[in-house]
């Protein structure tokens, strides 16, 4: 297996405000013609044809001449910062910018496709999309806000008392189907479902439930006749640990085989696989020799795009954090490494996350170490040079942490509790920002983040609450070069938002948000660059009957053809 760098970053679980070496982006000049005017002014001091031996009119640039006839001294509108058009030369051998386009003046010039609100009559539909909002960026048409609804389904799996319920949305029409219910023993706690990246009809789910003081794990799959409950595994994990997700489920990106890793209250993570043809495999230990001795508690799996490699990060009851890599057939024993042995892993929320950078294939693990200073920490896999932490510094409140990778890039977005958000560039962090108001609660996982397709815009949602009129609000932020608060989305009947999950549509610039409130209702909304839209006619997917608010009793997965 090819070794690549793995970076773990320890995050401060306190207040933001420590210094950063990352410079802020300078504001753009507010005047559209500022660049052109500055160039004209700079030429005004040139004494063309004098003092420097210039012979204006001989067709060759010499002396203090900016140009001479057709000789533009290798310059163009674009090279001088004016983007578009044809640069000319005056009779006094100064540049003529009259035919250069100045992007931002609201007028179509030269090779500009658009300028500001002037789109030359173009729309999303005229560009081949089914809807959305066309915009202009750097005088080129930006289709990031356009929508092309592709066939497929968005599936939500959630828990009611003694039942696992499934509802699906047609991604092309946004129509929600009726709920199907599978009876179980016990009350559902955590739910995770996944769609195969190679077959949109292949889908699996795993749900924990609490029964008789113990946790059990239910395994499901979607077949030709609908969803079926395949197996129930008694974990031996005390029910007092039900707020922790003791399992995770993911598909290999290339083969389409699914991996399930879970705790049986021992130090060895347990492994089962699933294939559409063969079903679930028998249980076995994921590691021949576990790196620790304490019982597995939190489990996170991350699939590397385009390969069958999967990273397993897990914490144990002694607050250690470990990582090991699956090479497509087994977890590689030599890839085992302890990432952290601090008390940060003892949180009752997900205090770490893992993703692969989509361009480089490097694995990135974020973890809160509950420390009191800002720092980054580089690690290494066996036989690999140590990665220097360098500028991997970040400050903010990340007792809870969720990551999302930007498609086709090494960038990632991270959100945490107490309104913290940041961007990983592939080499360093932008400073963390504390953005939104709301309850300062860090004992439940209450935020999530996703990128809007391949467009470099991330959207994050977080906890909200109802106002006196009973009109609830979904609070959210957006990153488009800088994090900024969006106008809260009003949702009639929404209570305090407790849990949220964001999933990007694989074939569209659209994100699905599913969120639950303190009244045990479950809601859905979609986001494009044009804004938010409440799904299911603005009504909850299920009303006041979720099985719990102590854990995220729902999961979301999207498959498109």
Secondary structure as the mmCIF struct_conf table of DSSP 4:
data_model
#
loop_
_struct_conf.conf_type_id
_struct_conf.id
_struct_conf.beg_label_comp_id
_struct_conf.beg_label_asym_id
_struct_conf.beg_label_seq_id
_struct_conf.end_label_comp_id
_struct_conf.end_label_asym_id
_struct_conf.end_label_seq_id
STRN STRN1 UNK A 6 UNK A 11
STRN STRN2 UNK A 13 UNK A 13
BEND BEND1 UNK A 14 UNK A 14
BEND BEND2 UNK A 16 UNK A 16
BEND BEND3 UNK A 22 UNK A 22
HELX_LH_PP_P HELX_LH_PP_P1 UNK A 23 UNK A 29
BEND BEND4 UNK A 30 UNK A 30
TURN_TY1_P TURN_TY1_P1 UNK A 32 UNK A 33
HELX_RH_AL_P HELX_RH_AL_P1 UNK A 34 UNK A 44
TURN_TY1_P TURN_TY1_P2 UNK A 45 UNK A 45
TURN_TY1_P TURN_TY1_P3 UNK A 48 UNK A 49
BEND BEND5 UNK A 50 UNK A 52
TURN_TY1_P TURN_TY1_P4 UNK A 56 UNK A 57
BEND BEND6 UNK A 58 UNK A 60
TURN_TY1_P TURN_TY1_P5 UNK A 63 UNK A 64
BEND BEND7 UNK A 66 UNK A 66
STRN STRN3 UNK A 68 UNK A 68
TURN_TY1_P TURN_TY1_P6 UNK A 69 UNK A 70
STRN STRN4 UNK A 71 UNK A 71
TURN_TY1_P TURN_TY1_P7 UNK A 73 UNK A 74
TURN_TY1_P TURN_TY1_P8 UNK A 77 UNK A 81
STRN STRN5 UNK A 84 UNK A 85
STRN STRN6 UNK A 88 UNK A 89
TURN_TY1_P TURN_TY1_P9 UNK A 91 UNK A 92
BEND BEND8 UNK A 93 UNK A 93
STRN STRN7 UNK A 95 UNK A 96
TURN_TY1_P TURN_TY1_P10 UNK A 98 UNK A 99
STRN STRN8 UNK A 100 UNK A 101
TURN_TY1_P TURN_TY1_P11 UNK A 103 UNK A 104
BEND BEND9 UNK A 105 UNK A 107
TURN_TY1_P TURN_TY1_P12 UNK A 110 UNK A 111
BEND BEND10 UNK A 113 UNK A 113
STRN STRN9 UNK A 115 UNK A 115
TURN_TY1_P TURN_TY1_P13 UNK A 116 UNK A 117
STRN STRN10 UNK A 118 UNK A 118
TURN_TY1_P TURN_TY1_P14 UNK A 120 UNK A 121
TURN_TY1_P TURN_TY1_P15 UNK A 124 UNK A 124
HELX_RH_3T_P HELX_RH_3T_P1 UNK A 125 UNK A 127
TURN_TY1_P TURN_TY1_P16 UNK A 128 UNK A 128
BEND BEND11 UNK A 130 UNK A 130
STRN STRN11 UNK A 131 UNK A 132
STRN STRN12 UNK A 135 UNK A 137
TURN_TY1_P TURN_TY1_P17 UNK A 138 UNK A 139
STRN STRN13 UNK A 140 UNK A 142
TURN_TY1_P TURN_TY1_P18 UNK A 144 UNK A 145
STRN STRN14 UNK A 146 UNK A 147
BEND BEND12 UNK A 151 UNK A 151
STRN STRN15 UNK A 152 UNK A 160
TURN_TY1_P TURN_TY1_P19 UNK A 161 UNK A 162
STRN STRN16 UNK A 163 UNK A 170
TURN_TY1_P TURN_TY1_P20 UNK A 171 UNK A 173
HELX_LH_PP_P HELX_LH_PP_P2 UNK A 175 UNK A 175
STRN STRN17 UNK A 176 UNK A 176
HELX_LH_PP_P HELX_LH_PP_P3 UNK A 177 UNK A 179
STRN STRN18 UNK A 180 UNK A 183
BEND BEND13 UNK A 185 UNK A 186
STRN STRN19 UNK A 187 UNK A 195
BEND BEND14 UNK A 197 UNK A 198
TURN_TY1_P TURN_TY1_P21 UNK A 200 UNK A 201
STRN STRN20 UNK A 203 UNK A 211
TURN_TY1_P TURN_TY1_P22 UNK A 212 UNK A 213
STRN STRN21 UNK A 214 UNK A 223
TURN_TY1_P TURN_TY1_P23 UNK A 224 UNK A 225
STRN STRN22 UNK A 226 UNK A 238
HELX_RH_3T_P HELX_RH_3T_P2 UNK A 239 UNK A 241
TURN_TY1_P TURN_TY1_P24 UNK A 242 UNK A 243
BEND BEND15 UNK A 244 UNK A 244
STRN STRN23 UNK A 247 UNK A 251
TURN_TY1_P TURN_TY1_P25 UNK A 253 UNK A 255
STRN STRN24 UNK A 258 UNK A 262
BEND BEND16 UNK A 265 UNK A 268
HELX_LH_PP_P HELX_LH_PP_P4 UNK A 269 UNK A 269
STRN STRN25 UNK A 270 UNK A 275
TURN_TY1_P TURN_TY1_P26 UNK A 276 UNK A 278
STRN STRN26 UNK A 279 UNK A 280
HELX_LH_PP_P HELX_LH_PP_P5 UNK A 281 UNK A 283
STRN STRN27 UNK A 284 UNK A 285
BEND BEND17 UNK A 286 UNK A 286
BEND BEND18 UNK A 288 UNK A 289
BEND BEND19 UNK A 291 UNK A 291
BEND BEND20 UNK A 293 UNK A 294
HELX_LH_PP_P HELX_LH_PP_P6 UNK A 295 UNK A 295
STRN STRN28 UNK A 296 UNK A 303
HELX_LH_PP_P HELX_LH_PP_P7 UNK A 304 UNK A 304
TURN_TY1_P TURN_TY1_P27 UNK A 305 UNK A 306
BEND BEND21 UNK A 307 UNK A 308
STRN STRN29 UNK A 310 UNK A 316
TURN_TY1_P TURN_TY1_P28 UNK A 317 UNK A 318
BEND BEND22 UNK A 319 UNK A 319
STRN STRN30 UNK A 321 UNK A 326
BEND BEND23 UNK A 328 UNK A 330
STRN STRN31 UNK A 331 UNK A 331
HELX_RH_3T_P HELX_RH_3T_P3 UNK A 333 UNK A 335
STRN STRN32 UNK A 337 UNK A 340
BEND BEND24 UNK A 342 UNK A 342
HELX_RH_3T_P HELX_RH_3T_P4 UNK A 343 UNK A 346
BEND BEND25 UNK A 348 UNK A 349
STRN STRN33 UNK A 352 UNK A 356
TURN_TY1_P TURN_TY1_P29 UNK A 358 UNK A 360
STRN STRN34 UNK A 363 UNK A 368
BEND BEND26 UNK A 372 UNK A 373
STRN STRN35 UNK A 377 UNK A 378
TURN_TY1_P TURN_TY1_P30 UNK A 382 UNK A 383
BEND BEND27 UNK A 384 UNK A 384
HELX_LH_PP_P HELX_LH_PP_P8 UNK A 385 UNK A 388
TURN_TY1_P TURN_TY1_P31 UNK A 390 UNK A 391
BEND BEND28 UNK A 396 UNK A 396
STRN STRN36 UNK A 397 UNK A 397
BEND BEND29 UNK A 399 UNK A 400
STRN STRN37 UNK A 401 UNK A 405
HELX_LH_PP_P HELX_LH_PP_P9 UNK A 406 UNK A 406
TURN_TY1_P TURN_TY1_P32 UNK A 407 UNK A 408
BEND BEND30 UNK A 409 UNK A 410
STRN STRN38 UNK A 412 UNK A 416
BEND BEND31 UNK A 417 UNK A 417
TURN_TY1_P TURN_TY1_P33 UNK A 418 UNK A 419
STRN STRN39 UNK A 420 UNK A 424
BEND BEND32 UNK A 426 UNK A 427
STRN STRN40 UNK A 429 UNK A 429
HELX_LH_PP_P HELX_LH_PP_P10 UNK A 430 UNK A 432
STRN STRN41 UNK A 433 UNK A 434
BEND BEND33 UNK A 438 UNK A 438
BEND BEND34 UNK A 443 UNK A 444
STRN STRN42 UNK A 448 UNK A 451
TURN_TY1_P TURN_TY1_P34 UNK A 453 UNK A 454
BEND BEND35 UNK A 455 UNK A 456
STRN STRN43 UNK A 458 UNK A 462
STRN STRN44 UNK A 466 UNK A 466
TURN_TY1_P TURN_TY1_P35 UNK A 468 UNK A 469
BEND BEND36 UNK A 470 UNK A 470
STRN STRN45 UNK A 471 UNK A 479
BEND BEND37 UNK A 480 UNK A 482
STRN STRN46 UNK A 483 UNK A 485
HELX_LH_PP_P HELX_LH_PP_P11 UNK A 486 UNK A 488
STRN STRN47 UNK A 489 UNK A 492
TURN_TY1_P TURN_TY1_P36 UNK A 493 UNK A 493
STRN STRN48 UNK A 497 UNK A 504
TURN_TY1_P TURN_TY1_P37 UNK A 506 UNK A 507
BEND BEND38 UNK A 508 UNK A 509
STRN STRN49 UNK A 511 UNK A 517
TURN_TY1_P TURN_TY1_P38 UNK A 518 UNK A 519
BEND BEND39 UNK A 520 UNK A 520
STRN STRN50 UNK A 522 UNK A 528
TURN_TY1_P TURN_TY1_P39 UNK A 529 UNK A 530
STRN STRN51 UNK A 531 UNK A 534
BEND BEND40 UNK A 535 UNK A 535
HELX_RH_3T_P HELX_RH_3T_P5 UNK A 536 UNK A 538
BEND BEND41 UNK A 539 UNK A 539
BEND BEND42 UNK A 541 UNK A 541
STRN STRN52 UNK A 542 UNK A 542
BEND BEND43 UNK A 544 UNK A 544
BEND BEND44 UNK A 547 UNK A 547
BEND BEND45 UNK A 549 UNK A 551
STRN STRN53 UNK A 554 UNK A 560
#
